[in-house]
Amino acid sequence: MKRLHLILIAVILLLTILCIKQTYLIHQQEQNYLISTNRLLHYIEELQKQNKEERYEIIVEEETDPRVLLEHYSIVYDIDPHLAVAISRAETGNWTSSIFNNNNNFGGMRGRDGWYTFDNRREGAEALCKLLAKYKERGQVTIEEIATTYCPNGQGEWIKLVTTIYNEEVQ
């Protein structure tokens, strides 16, 4: 475990020197570590290899970039990050809508009482990813399958828009 701590300290120093903006705070056994996005997946894999029972939590620091938040929660909820970003961009006019900016609503989500409002962007991004994870559990994983529930009244145009954005994202 000491070796892991030394490696993480080296990573922290390197990140500080390089001033990488996309970083995550790793909380493990009462210790916090700062780690870059490109090392995040590697770090998770290493933890899982060492001890599948080990508890760890990945906390996005006060990140406000919608793409970073959606990518983070896509990892947490095991969904396609390109799909989450594509749906979010389609539903919010590339993150410019008032629902996104005022309500932190990443997916144009609403209920019987109107648009959902979230306290911050983290909560909004997580809500969309949780919803997509529920669809995945029900076997709805493609844009067309998701559209039947997510956007039942405007499926044709919605499918075209989300597909176009999705294709941009995967390139």
N, C-alpha and C positions, 0 to 999 in steps of 0.2 A: 504494500500500500504506500510505503514511503516513496517508492520509485514513481508511482502515479502522481504523487504530490509534487515531486521534483519536475516531472514532465509538465505538469500543469503550470507550475511557476514559470518554467521556461516559455511556455506558450503565452502566458500573461505578459511577460516581458517583451516577447516578440510582437504581440498584438499592440502593446503600448507604443513600441517603436514605429510600427507600420501605420498606426492610427486607423485601424480597420473599423468602419462604422457599424457593420452588422455583427453584433455580438450577442451572446446569450449568457445568462448567469446560471451556473450549475450549482444546485444546492444538494450536498451529499454529506451525510453524517455530520451535521452541524457546521459544515464548512462551505464557503461560497467560492466558486471559481468562474473566471471570465473566459469565454471561449468563442472563437469565430464561427461563423456559419459553416464554412467549408470543413471545419473539424467536428462539428456537432454530430453528424451521423457516425463518423468514425468513433467518437467518444461513446456514443450509445451502444454501438456494436461491441466495443471493448468491455463495457460494463456488463452487458448481457453474457458475454463469454466467461467473464470472471465469476459471476454469481447471479443466476437468474432470479434469485430471491432478494437481491439487494434493492433497497428502495432508493430512488432518486427522483428528482424533480427538475424540470427545465423551466426556468422562469424567463420570460421575455422581459428585459429591462424596459423602462418606459419608452418602448418602441412605438412609433406612430405610423410607420410606413406600412400601408395596407398589404403589400405583397409579402413583406417579411412576416407580418403577423399571420397571414393566411398560410404561408409555407410552414411556419412553426406549428400551428394547430392542425394542419394536414398531417404532419408527422405524428402528433399526439393521437389523432383519431384515425390514423391509417387510411387516409383517403388520397385521391389524386390531387396534388397541389395545383396542377395546371387547370383542373376542372374547377376547383374552388376559386381560383383567381379569375377564370373566364366567367363564371356565373356572377361573381361579385362585380366585375367590370361591366358586364351587360346590365345588371340590375341597378347600378349606380351611375351610369353614364361616365365610366372610367373614373369613378370615385369623385365625381363633381356634384352629385345631386344634393339637395338640401336634406333629404332623408339620411344620406350618408354623413354629411358634415354636421348636422344638428342632432341626429339621433344615434350616431355611431352604428347605423344599421348597414351591414355589409352586403345584405342580400335582398333588399326590398321586402323583407319579411313583415308580415302583418297578420293580425288575428281579427276576431270579431269586433274588437274595440279600436282598431286602427293599426297604424304602423308601430312596430316594436321599437322601444327606445332602450338603449344600453348606456350604462354610466361612463364607459370609456371604449376606446377602439378594441382593446384586448377582448372585452366581453362580447362585442359585436362580431369580431372575427371568430371567436370560439363558438358562438351560437350558430353561425352559418356552417362551420365544420362539423359540429355536433349533428345538425340537421342532415347534412350530406352523409354522415356516418350511419344515421338511422335509415336513410334510403338504401345505403349499401347493404345493411343487415336484411332489408326486405328484398334484396336482389335487384334494386334499381341502381345501376352503375353507369350506364351510358347516358349521354345527353338526352336522347329520345325517351329513354325509360324514366328519367328524372322529370322530364317535361310533363308527363301525364299527371303527376301530383303537384309539382312545383308551379307549373304555369298551364293549367288545364284549358284556359280560355284562349290563349294566344300561342299555342304550341308551335305552329309553323314558323312564324317570324322569330320567336324566341329561340327555337332550335337553330335556325340559320345564324342568328347573331352570336349565340354562345359558341357554336361550332367555328365560326370565323375567328373569334377571339381565342378560342382554345388552340386552333392551328397556329396562330401567331405566338402563343405562349410556348408551345413545344419546340418551336424553331430556335 
